[in-house]
Amino acid sequence: MALDRKLEAWLAAGVIDTPTADRIRAFETREKSGERPVLLWAIIGLGLLALVLGILLLVAANWDRIPHALKLGVHMALTITAAVLVWRATVQRRPRLREGGLFVLAGLVLGGITLQSQIYQLVGPIWRPLLTWLLLMTPAILLAGQTRLTGHGWAAMLLATTSTLAWDHQGESGLWLVVHGLWMASPVLLLLLSALPWFHRREFARALADTGLITMLAGASFAHFAWAEHIRLEDAAEWLARMVLPALCVAWLVVAGRRWKLVPQPLLLPLTVGPLVAVTLALCIPHGDSWPWRFAGFLIYVLMWGWIAWGASRAGWSLLFAVAVAAVALRLFIVYLELFGSLASTGLGLVIGGLLLIGLAVVWHRFIRTFGRAAS
């Protein structure tokens, strides 16, 4: 019925003629007649899901009665089976089976670390098992991973490991400042890995680049709220020490981006130098929390996203342009709440805030439509 309505609309608009519509209808009819029995496979899938859940519940109910040696033995057997599956799939050039086996192997390794901790009553910070998993799985994933599934998963584990490691030692100084810098440089490292010329697995590399870019822009956007805090001279000095490693990685990323065409050239500096400068100004300059400093932070935020929007418009990245304009519009609304927060609890304040939000949405929509017409 949906196809008939579309065909009638296309005929009325003069897009196709009657013989073409008949051929499309005949082709779709043949395709639907040869489709797989979706309902049958759906029922079978539900049955398998119920079976797996039942087995898991039985094991969970009798978990304390199962000997430790049996638990470790079964887990070791499953891990070896998954590793052999990945190896066989690689030899037979079956990428889907290899990716599925690699994902299962990564989950089993993480589960094995948790099982060892439970049996031997090992306690400690969360970054230790995450770091152990990275050391064990990174070679296999970087060598065999090809799809976004493994790319996003490994990137998320890297960010989680560096974040928990830095958080657990947030009050430390000395060499721990380098560890904090490694955490701040993790998104840039993901972008650098995605730019390596021997990474021919495009989907895997794109997953690393997407995760690194999103994390870097989000981190730079949140860091500008430091303008609302009091940064002392000693605090600024420590943040400056943390920024050394991210600055070196960004410099390397600029060189690599120019050589290996990581992103379009109009976007290279806005996406790399822009966030670095914004974060450095917010954290490495001693300042108070008065309104002039907050206004300076607001201007730097707008300049950063404005630069990104300018680069996106020149490169034809419509989605990034829309995100940049939306980020500026959202920050303008936050400025209203900061300046007139006391009015937000009154009816007049809510009316003004609602009108402002609607106006920003309309302006954002017109900006995107104008950009779309210019790009086309």
C-alpha positions as CSV (number, residue, x, y, z in Angstrom):
1,M,0.0,0.0,0.0
2,A,2.8,2.4,0.8
3,L,4.5,1.6,-2.6
4,D,1.2,2.2,-4.4
5,R,0.8,5.6,-2.7
6,K,4.4,6.6,-3.7
7,L,3.9,5.5,-7.3
8,E,0.7,7.5,-7.6
9,A,2.4,10.6,-6.1
10,W,5.3,10.2,-8.6
11,L,2.9,9.7,-11.5
12,A,0.9,12.8,-10.5
13,A,4.2,14.8,-10.2
14,G,5.4,13.6,-13.6
15,V,8.5,12.0,-12.2
16,I,7.8,8.6,-13.8
17,D,5.4,7.4,-16.5
18,T,2.9,4.5,-16.3
19,P,5.2,1.8,-17.8
20,T,7.9,2.7,-15.4
21,A,5.5,2.5,-12.5
22,D,4.4,-1.0,-13.7
23,R,7.9,-2.2,-13.8
24,I,8.7,-0.9,-10.3
25,R,5.6,-2.6,-9.0
26,A,6.4,-5.9,-10.7
27,F,10.0,-5.8,-9.4
28,E,9.0,-5.0,-5.8
29,T,6.4,-7.8,-5.9
30,R,9.0,-10.3,-7.0
31,E,11.4,-9.1,-4.3
32,K,8.8,-9.4,-1.6
33,S,7.8,-12.9,-2.7
34,G,11.4,-14.1,-2.3
35,E,12.0,-12.5,1.1
36,R,13.0,-14.6,4.1
37,P,10.4,-15.7,6.6
38,V,10.9,-12.8,9.0
39,L,8.2,-13.9,11.4
40,L,9.7,-17.4,11.6
41,W,13.2,-16.1,12.3
42,A,11.8,-13.6,14.8
43,I,10.1,-16.4,16.8
44,I,13.3,-18.5,16.6
45,G,15.3,-15.5,17.9
46,L,13.0,-15.0,20.8
47,G,13.3,-18.7,21.6
48,L,17.1,-18.6,21.6
49,L,17.0,-15.5,23.8
50,A,14.8,-17.2,26.3
51,L,17.1,-20.2,26.2
52,V,20.2,-18.1,26.9
53,L,18.5,-16.1,29.6
54,G,17.3,-19.3,31.3
55,I,20.8,-20.8,31.3
56,L,22.2,-17.6,32.8
57,L,19.6,-17.6,35.5
58,L,20.3,-21.2,36.4
59,V,24.0,-20.4,36.6
60,A,23.4,-17.3,38.7
61,A,21.2,-19.1,41.1
62,N,23.8,-21.8,41.7
63,W,26.9,-19.6,41.3
64,D,28.2,-20.1,44.9
65,R,27.9,-23.9,44.6
66,I,30.1,-24.1,41.4
67,P,33.7,-24.9,42.2
68,H,36.2,-22.2,41.4
69,A,38.3,-24.5,39.2
70,L,35.2,-25.2,37.1
71,K,34.4,-21.5,36.7
72,L,38.0,-20.7,35.6
73,G,38.2,-23.8,33.4
74,V,35.0,-23.0,31.5
75,H,36.0,-19.4,31.1
76,M,39.4,-20.3,29.8
77,A,37.9,-22.8,27.3
78,L,35.5,-20.2,26.0
79,T,38.3,-17.6,25.7
80,I,40.5,-20.0,23.7
81,T,37.5,-20.9,21.5
82,A,36.9,-17.3,20.7
83,A,40.6,-16.7,20.0
84,V,40.7,-19.7,17.6
85,L,37.5,-18.4,16.0
86,V,39.1,-15.0,15.3
87,W,42.2,-16.7,13.9
88,R,40.2,-19.1,11.6
89,A,38.0,-16.3,10.4
90,T,41.1,-14.2,9.6
91,V,42.7,-17.1,7.6
92,Q,39.4,-17.8,5.8
93,R,38.9,-14.1,5.1
94,R,35.5,-13.9,6.7
95,P,35.4,-10.4,8.1
96,R,32.0,-10.5,9.7
97,L,32.8,-13.7,11.6
98,R,36.1,-12.2,12.6
99,E,34.6,-9.0,14.0
100,G,31.9,-10.9,15.9
101,G,34.5,-13.3,17.4
102,L,36.8,-10.4,18.2
103,F,34.0,-8.6,20.1
104,V,33.1,-11.8,22.0
105,L,36.8,-12.3,22.8
106,A,37.1,-8.8,24.2
107,G,34.1,-9.3,26.4
108,L,35.4,-12.7,27.6
109,V,38.8,-11.1,28.5
110,L,37.1,-8.4,30.5
111,G,34.8,-10.9,32.2
112,G,37.8,-13.1,33.0
113,I,39.5,-10.2,34.8
114,T,36.3,-9.7,36.8
115,L,36.1,-13.4,37.6
116,Q,39.6,-13.6,38.8
117,S,39.0,-10.6,41.1
118,Q,35.9,-12.2,42.5
119,I,37.4,-15.6,43.2
120,Y,40.7,-14.3,44.7
121,Q,39.0,-11.3,46.5
122,L,41.1,-8.8,44.6
123,V,40.2,-5.2,45.4
124,G,41.5,-2.0,43.9
125,P,40.6,1.0,41.7
126,I,38.6,0.4,38.6
127,W,41.5,1.6,36.3
128,R,43.6,-1.4,37.0
129,P,41.3,-4.0,35.4
130,L,40.6,-1.6,32.5
131,L,44.4,-1.1,32.0
132,T,44.9,-4.8,32.1
133,W,42.2,-5.3,29.5
134,L,43.9,-2.6,27.3
135,L,47.3,-4.3,27.5
136,L,45.8,-7.7,26.6
137,M,43.4,-6.7,23.9
138,T,44.9,-3.7,22.1
139,P,47.3,-5.7,19.9
140,A,44.5,-8.0,18.6
141,I,42.0,-5.2,18.1
142,L,44.4,-2.9,16.3
143,L,45.6,-5.7,14.0
144,A,42.3,-7.4,13.3
145,G,39.6,-4.8,13.9
146,Q,37.9,-3.5,10.8
147,T,34.4,-2.2,11.7
148,R,32.9,0.5,13.7
149,L,31.8,-2.0,16.3
150,T,35.3,-2.8,17.5
151,G,36.5,0.8,16.8
152,H,34.0,2.4,19.1
153,G,34.4,-0.3,21.7
154,W,38.2,0.0,21.9
155,A,38.1,3.8,21.9
156,A,35.5,3.9,24.7
157,M,37.7,1.6,26.8
158,L,40.7,3.8,26.2
159,L,38.9,6.9,27.3
160,A,37.4,5.1,30.3
161,T,40.8,3.8,31.4
162,T,42.5,7.2,31.2
163,S,39.6,9.0,32.8
164,T,39.4,6.7,35.8
165,L,43.2,6.7,36.2
166,A,43.3,10.5,36.2
167,W,40.3,10.8,38.5
168,D,41.8,8.4,41.0
169,H,44.9,10.5,41.2
170,Q,43.4,13.9,40.7
171,G,45.0,15.4,43.8
172,E,48.5,14.1,42.9
173,S,51.3,16.2,41.5
174,G,54.7,15.6,40.0
175,L,54.7,12.9,37.4
176,W,51.0,12.3,37.9
177,L,50.5,15.6,36.0
178,V,51.8,13.8,32.9
179,V,49.2,11.1,33.5
180,H,46.5,13.8,33.7
181,G,47.9,15.2,30.4
182,L,47.6,11.7,28.9
183,W,43.9,11.7,29.9
184,M,43.4,15.1,28.3
185,A,45.3,14.0,25.1
186,S,43.4,10.7,24.7
187,P,40.9,12.1,22.1
188,V,43.8,13.6,20.1
189,L,45.6,10.2,20.2
190,L,42.5,8.6,18.8
191,L,42.6,11.0,15.9
192,L,46.2,10.4,15.4
193,L,45.7,6.6,15.2
194,S,42.9,7.1,12.7
195,A,45.2,9.1,10.5
196,L,48.0,6.5,10.3
197,P,48.5,5.6,6.6
198,W,48.8,1.9,7.3
199,F,45.2,1.9,8.8
200,H,43.4,0.7,5.6
201,R,40.4,-0.4,7.6
202,R,38.4,2.7,6.9
203,E,35.3,1.9,9.1
204,F,37.6,1.1,12.1
205,A,39.6,4.3,11.6
206,R,36.4,6.4,11.1
207,A,35.1,5.1,14.5
208,L,38.3,6.2,16.2
209,A,38.2,9.6,14.5
210,D,34.5,10.1,15.3
211,T,35.0,9.2,19.0
212,G,38.1,11.4,19.3
213,L,36.5,14.4,17.6
214,I,33.3,14.2,19.6
215,T,35.1,13.8,22.9
216,M,37.6,16.6,22.1
217,L,34.9,19.1,21.2
218,A,32.7,18.2,24.2
219,G,35.7,18.5,26.5
220,A,36.6,21.9,25.2
221,S,33.0,23.0,25.5
222,F,32.8,21.9,29.2
223,A,36.2,23.3,30.0
224,H,35.1,26.9,29.3
225,F,32.9,26.7,32.5
226,A,36.2,27.1,34.3
227,W,35.9,30.8,33.7
228,A,33.2,30.8,36.4
229,E,35.7,29.4,38.9
230,H,38.6,31.0,40.7
231,I,41.9,29.8,39.2
232,R,44.9,30.6,41.4
233,L,48.5,31.0,40.2
234,E,49.6,27.6,41.5
235,D,46.5,25.9,39.9
236,A,47.2,27.6,36.6
237,A,50.8,26.3,36.8
238,E,49.7,22.7,37.3
239,W,47.2,22.9,34.5
240,L,50.0,24.3,32.3
241,A,52.1,21.3,33.1
242,R,49.1,19.0,32.2
243,M,48.7,20.8,28.8
244,V,52.2,20.0,27.6
245,L,51.4,16.5,26.3
246,P,48.0,17.6,24.7
247,A,49.8,20.5,23.0
248,L,52.5,18.2,21.5
249,C,49.9,15.7,20.3
250,V,47.9,18.5,18.7
251,A,51.0,19.8,16.9
252,W,51.7,16.3,15.6
253,L,48.0,16.0,14.6
254,V,48.3,19.2,12.6
255,V,51.3,17.9,10.7
256,A,49.7,14.5,10.2
257,G,46.5,16.1,9.0
258,R,48.2,18.2,6.4
259,R,50.1,15.2,5.1
260,W,47.5,12.5,5.3
261,K,44.4,14.6,4.7
262,L,42.7,13.6,7.9
263,V,40.0,16.3,7.5
264,P,39.4,19.0,4.8
265,Q,42.1,21.7,5.2
266,P,39.6,24.5,6.1
267,L,38.6,22.4,9.2
268,L,42.1,21.2,10.3
269,L,43.1,24.2,12.4
270,P,39.6,24.9,13.8
271,L,39.2,21.3,15.0
272,T,42.7,21.0,16.4
273,V,44.1,24.3,17.5
274,G,40.7,25.9,18.4
275,P,39.8,23.5,21.3
276,L,43.5,23.5,22.5
277,V,43.6,27.3,22.7
278,A,40.2,27.5,24.4
279,V,41.1,24.9,27.0
280,T,44.5,26.5,27.7
281,L,43.0,30.0,28.1
282,A,40.3,28.7,30.5
283,L,42.6,26.6,32.7
284,C,46.2,28.0,32.5
285,I,45.5,31.7,33.1
286,P,44.9,32.9,36.7
287,H,41.5,34.5,36.9
288,G,38.7,35.2,39.3
289,D,35.0,34.3,39.0
290,S,33.6,37.7,38.5
291,W,31.4,38.6,35.5
292,P,34.2,40.1,33.3
293,W,36.0,36.8,33.4
294,R,32.8,34.9,32.7
295,F,32.1,37.2,29.7
296,A,35.6,36.6,28.4
297,G,35.0,32.8,28.6
298,F,31.7,33.3,26.8
299,L,33.5,35.2,24.0
300,I,36.2,32.6,23.7
301,Y,33.6,29.8,23.5
302,V,31.7,31.7,20.7
303,L,35.0,32.3,18.8
304,M,35.9,28.6,19.0
305,W,32.6,27.4,17.7
306,G,32.4,30.2,15.2
307,W,35.7,29.2,13.8
308,I,34.5,25.6,13.5
309,A,31.3,26.8,11.8
310,W,33.3,28.9,9.4
311,G,35.5,25.9,8.5
312,A,32.5,23.6,8.2
313,S,30.8,25.9,5.8
314,R,33.9,26.1,3.6
315,A,34.4,22.3,3.7
316,G,30.7,21.5,3.1
317,W,30.2,19.6,6.5
318,S,26.6,20.5,7.0
319,L,26.2,18.4,10.2
320,L,29.2,19.9,11.9
321,F,28.0,23.4,10.9
322,A,24.6,22.7,12.4
323,V,26.2,21.5,15.6
324,A,28.4,24.5,15.9
325,V,25.5,27.0,15.4
326,A,23.4,25.0,17.9
327,A,26.3,25.1,20.4
328,V,26.5,28.9,20.2
329,A,22.7,29.3,20.5
330,L,22.6,27.0,23.5
331,R,25.4,29.1,25.2
332,L,23.4,32.2,24.5
333,F,20.5,30.7,26.4
334,I,22.8,29.7,29.3
335,V,24.0,33.3,29.4
336,Y,20.4,34.4,29.9
337,L,20.0,32.0,32.8
338,E,23.3,33.2,34.3
339,L,22.4,36.9,34.1
340,F,18.7,36.7,34.9
341,G,18.6,33.5,37.0
342,S,16.5,35.2,39.6
343,L,13.8,35.9,37.0
344,A,13.6,32.2,36.0
345,S,11.4,31.4,38.9
346,T,8.8,34.1,37.9
347,G,6.3,34.0,35.2
348,L,7.9,36.9,33.4
349,G,11.3,35.2,33.5
350,L,9.8,32.0,32.1
351,V,8.0,33.9,29.3
352,I,11.2,35.7,28.3
353,G,13.2,32.5,28.5
354,G,10.7,30.7,26.4
355,L,10.6,33.4,23.7
356,L,14.4,33.5,23.7
357,L,14.6,29.8,23.2
358,I,12.0,29.8,20.4
359,G,13.9,32.7,18.7
360,L,17.2,30.9,18.9
361,A,15.6,27.7,17.5
362,V,14.1,29.7,14.5
363,V,17.4,31.5,13.8
364,W,19.3,28.2,14.0
365,H,16.8,26.6,11.6
366,R,17.2,29.5,9.1
367,F,20.9,29.3,9.4
368,I,20.9,25.6,8.5
369,R,18.5,26.1,5.6
370,T,20.6,28.9,4.2
371,F,23.7,26.8,4.5
372,G,22.0,23.9,2.8
373,R,21.0,26.1,-0.2
374,A,24.5,27.5,-0.4
375,A,26.1,24.1,-0.3
376,S,23.8,22.7,-3.0
